[in-house]
Amino acid sequence: MKTPRAAGLGAESSSNVERAAQLLLLLGPAGSDGLQLRELTERSGENRSAVHRALVALARSGFVEMPSQGRGYRLGPSIFALAQHQKRLDTDLADIRAAAIEIASRSGQCTYLMARAGLDAVCIEMLTGSSPMQTLTGGAGGRLPLGVGSGSVSMLATLDERTREAILDNNADRYALYSNWSRKEIAASVERTMADGFSYEIGQMFPDIGGVAVAAPGRDGTAGYAIVISAHKDMLTPPNLVAFAKIMKGAIERAASRG
């Protein structure tokens, strides 16, 4: 699988705000070592001066820390301060995480939580079952374009047609970076998910691994989340897919009723 560039940069960048947001997304996985200006320029596809201006602006408000002692640019303390105010996500996750724990225990498989983030899906948490598996997101904090992977497809299937089509159009060029998926193939997967009530993919990203997912609503009723089971392809027979989906739906319903 190719390493995708940040979405929405280069010729597609429509504003300074979008450029700044995408630079933050590049810095997130970089950790404490951060990224040098040269690396950010290459990965973003923007010119050096535009990237530098955006970084300086972000640093003024503490969203980015400037390079020091050999380190590159990295996320600043304002990011973490803002995260402490995200009460809605914490409230939703209290229910959804309870469901995921039950699912991981009953299935014995690696289970992870996904949340919609604009045009992407973000892995919020990963629970390792008795059979650890390589995951498409790479674990907590990883992100994928909506439409790639069973979790993001399950969320797409809950959206109204107009929103769904707009997301597919916006992400169409990015899909080829993930095992050469096409917009048409992903749209067909969404249609199948709407009919089945759950999403799955087997061996499309990793030869021997697949996933099955069910969308999970937050307390406001919007299905901005999904729970995914990752398993060896031999486990994902048609009867087992239905059985896994039943376990997942039951756990989500029970967690919601307790909340």
N, C-alpha and C positions, 0 to 999 in steps of 0.2 A: 504494500500500500504506500502510495506517495505521501509525503508530508505536506499537507495543505498550507497555503499562505493564509493569513488572516482574511476573513471575508470582508468585503466592502471597501477595501482600500484601493490605491492606485486610481485608475480611470473611473472606478465606481464610487469613489469617495465624494459625497455630496456636500460636506460641510466640515468646518474645523472641529465641531462637536463630535461628529462621527469618527474623524481621524483620531481624536483623543481617546474616544471609547475603545477603538480597536487597538491602540497602543497599550492600553491597560490590559486588554485581553491577552496580548502578547507577553506582557510582563508577568502576568499571574503565574504561569507554569515555570517561570525562570527562577523562582525561589530567591534566596538571599544573595546569590551571586549576581543576579540581574542580567541585563543584556547591554552590550556596548551600542553606541549610536550607529555604528556600521551595521551591526546585526539587525537592529530595529529597522534601519533603512532598507536592507535587503529583504527582510521578511514582510515588510509592509508594502513594498513596491512604490513608496512615496519618495520624493526627493529629500535629500539630507536636510536642507534648510527648513522645509515644512515640518519634518519630524522633530527637529531641534526646537522650533518655536512651540510646538504642541507640548513637548516635554517640559520646557521652561514654564509654560502656563500651568501645567498640572502640578509642578513642584511648588509654585507659589501658594497653592491651597493644601499642600501636604499629601496630594494623591500619588506623587512620585518623589522618590529620594534621588538626589543628584549623585553621580559617581564619586566614590572616595576610596582610597587605599586599594586600588586595583579592581574594585567592584564596578559593575555597570549600573545603569539605571534600574531601580527596583520599586516595587509598590511601597507607598508611604503610609504613615499611621492613620491618615484620614480615611483610607479604605476600610481599615479594621474598625474604626470608630463608627462609621456608617453601618457596618454590618451588625453592630450591637442594637441598632434600632429597627431591625427587620423582624418585627413581632409576628406579622402574618405568616411568614414562612415557618417560624418556630412553632406556631400554633398548628398549622397544617401538618408539619412533620411529626408532631406528637402522635397524631392518628396514623399517618402513613408509615412511620417507622415501626410502630407497634405491629402493623400488618406485615411489614417486610420481615421482622424478626420471626413472626409465626411462620411465614412462608419459607424462610431459610431453614427453620427447624424441621418443618414437615417434609420439605422436598429434599433436604440434604445438599442443595445446590447453592452455588454462588448467587446471591441476590443483591440487586442494587436499585437505588432510587434515582429517578430522573425528574427534572423539572424543566418546563419550557422557559427559555430566556430569549425573547425576541424571535429571531429566525433560527435559533439554535436550541438544542437540548443539552442540559448540563447534568452531570452526575453529581448528586448531592452526597450520597453515602453508599458504601459498598460493604456488604456483610458476607464474609467468607463462610461457605458451608463446608461439608465434609469432603467436597470435591472441588478444590480451587480451580478456577478457569481463567484463561486470558480473556480480557474484556475489550470491546471495541473502544471504550472511552479511556482505557488505561487506568481506571479507578476514579476515586473521588476527585472532583475538580476538572475532569476531562469534559470536553464539549464536542458536539457533532452538529452538522446542519440538520434541521428538522427534515425527516424523511430517510435518514441513514440510521439503520439499526431498528430492531423491533420496538424499543421503548419510544423512540421519537415518532415512529409510524403510528403507534397506538394513540399518541396524543393528537397527531394530525387528523386521525379518523373521527375525533370528537368535535372538530371545528366545523363551522358552517362552510358551505361550498366556496363562497367568495373568498373568505380568509384562507382556506386551504389552497385554493388555486393561486392566490397571490404569493403564498410562501413557496409553493413548488416552482413558480416562475422565478422568484428571487434567488432561489438556491440551485436552479438548474445547472449552472456552470460549475458549481462546486461538487456535484454528485460524481462526476467523472474521476475525481481524485480518490474516491473510495471504491476500489474494485470495478471501476468503470460502470457504475450504475447510471442509468438514464432516468430522466424525468418520467418517461412513459412507464418504465418498470416500477418506479416508486409509486406512481399514481395507481397502478394496478394493485400493488401491495396494500395501499390504503383502502381501495374498494373491497379487497378480500377481507381486510380487518373489520370493516363496517358490517360485512355479512356474517363473519365468524364470531365477532365479539372479543377477539384477542388477536394479537399480531405475533408473527414468528418469522425467523430467517434461519436457514441451516446451511452452513458452509460457504456463505457468500463472502465473508470477510476473512475468516480463518478456516482452513480446510476441514478440521475435525470438530469445530465448535459452532454452536448456534444459540439462539435465544428465543424466549417466548415472553410476551409482555401484555399487561392489562393496564389501561388508563385508570388513574385514581383521582377522584375529585377532592379539592380542598374544601374547607368548611363553608366557603362562599358558593359552592356548587360548580365552579368551573374546573374542568378536567385538565389542569395545568401540570399534572404529575403522572408518572407511570412507574410501575414496579416491574422489574425484569429478572427473569431467571436465566442464567447462562449455564449451559450444560454440554456435555459431549454429544455429538450428533447421533450416536447410537441410542441415547436416551430420548431423543425427540421424535419418536414414532408418532403417527397420527393419534392413536389412543392416548399416549402419554401427553401429547400437546393438549388434548381436551382435559385430561386429568389435572395437569399443572394449572391450566386456566381456571378450572373449577376451584382448586385450592386457593388461588390468588384472589378470585372474586369473593369467595367466602371470607377470607381473612380481611379484605378491604371493607366489606360490609360490617363485619363484627367490630372492627376498630372504629368505624364511623358511628356505629350505634352506641359504643361506650363513650365517645366524645360528646 
